[in-house]
Amino acid sequence: MQGYIIDIKAVKDDDLIVTLLCENELISSYRFYGARHSNINIGYKIDFELEKTKSSIARLKDVIQLGFPWILNSQKMYAWQRYLKLFYSHLKELEELEPFYFFLLDNLVLKIEKQNVYRAILESYLLLLEHEGRLHIDFECLICEIEISSNLSILRGFLPVHKECIKGKVFDYKKIKELFLSKKTINLNDSEVENLFEILLLGL
């Protein structure tokens, strides 16, 4: 099996509970501590086997890390790990998953190799919002429920609001509308991209 590590929790004696986002399910598994074990971390894609135990949680074994070409690029890896951590709180109540999430991350790995990591992640997130029916292209303000037609602010979940309705960073309306419709960051400058990335980190 293959999956992306989206959460790691330490338990007794340096053992770990590892949560994996796989093609069709979220898997929580037990990882025994030991010097012979390969290194694992949030954001890693691994090939693995599960061993049934007397416990309700299977044991993670025969782990092979499936590396990315950019895995030693600290800036890209840090941004990637911060994004992947958000998937745990977003999906943790589910057991069965649509393949969409797994392949979204597969495609993002390829994009990060060639593209600015923040831009790649933002474009990935917009596809996620669209897939879940949460991309608000009607541009109705969440606070006052009146249509937005000029510069605006963005809340967690990329919810648009009038800049007068909340204190926050202000974005160009035309740029954000183009971003939401095209799912491309090409018309945004680096500062706008970084500001949107910080909003993304508030939660999926």
Secondary structure as the mmCIF struct_conf table of DSSP 4:
data_model
#
loop_
_struct_conf.conf_type_id
_struct_conf.id
_struct_conf.beg_label_comp_id
_struct_conf.beg_label_asym_id
_struct_conf.beg_label_seq_id
_struct_conf.end_label_comp_id
_struct_conf.end_label_asym_id
_struct_conf.end_label_seq_id
STRN STRN1 GLN A 2 ALA A 10
HELX_RH_3T_P HELX_RH_3T_P1 LYS A 12 ASP A 14
STRN STRN2 LEU A 16 CYS A 22
BEND BEND1 GLU A 23 ASN A 24
STRN STRN3 GLU A 25 GLU A 25
STRN STRN4 LEU A 26 ARG A 31
TURN_TY1_P TURN_TY1_P1 ALA A 35 ARG A 36
BEND BEND2 HIS A 37 HIS A 37
HELX_LH_PP_P HELX_LH_PP_P1 SER A 38 ASN A 39
TURN_TY1_P TURN_TY1_P2 ILE A 42 GLY A 43
STRN STRN5 LYS A 45 GLU A 51
BEND BEND3 LYS A 54 ILE A 57
STRN STRN6 ALA A 58 GLN A 65
TURN_TY1_P TURN_TY1_P3 PRO A 69 LEU A 72
HELX_RH_AL_P HELX_RH_AL_P1 SER A 74 LEU A 91
TURN_TY1_P TURN_TY1_P4 LYS A 92 GLU A 93
BEND BEND4 GLU A 95 GLU A 95
STRN STRN7 GLU A 96 GLU A 96
HELX_RH_AL_P HELX_RH_AL_P2 PRO A 99 LYS A 114
BEND BEND5 GLN A 115 GLN A 115
HELX_RH_AL_P HELX_RH_AL_P3 VAL A 117 HIS A 131
TURN_TY1_P TURN_TY1_P5 GLU A 132 GLY A 133
TURN_TY1_P TURN_TY1_P6 ILE A 137 ASP A 138
STRN STRN8 GLU A 140 GLU A 140
TURN_TY1_P TURN_TY1_P7 LEU A 142 CYS A 144
STRN STRN9 GLU A 147 GLU A 147
BEND BEND6 SER A 150 SER A 150
STRN STRN10 LEU A 152 LEU A 155
TURN_TY1_P TURN_TY1_P8 ARG A 156 PHE A 158
STRN STRN11 LEU A 159 HIS A 162
TURN_TY1_P TURN_TY1_P9 LYS A 163 CYS A 165
BEND BEND7 ILE A 166 ILE A 166
BEND BEND8 GLY A 168 GLY A 168
STRN STRN12 PHE A 171 PHE A 171
HELX_RH_AL_P HELX_RH_AL_P4 TYR A 173 SER A 182
TURN_TY1_P TURN_TY1_P10 ILE A 186 ASN A 187
BEND BEND9 LEU A 188 LEU A 188
HELX_RH_AL_P HELX_RH_AL_P5 ASP A 190 LEU A 200
TURN_TY1_P TURN_TY1_P11 LEU A 201 LEU A 202
#
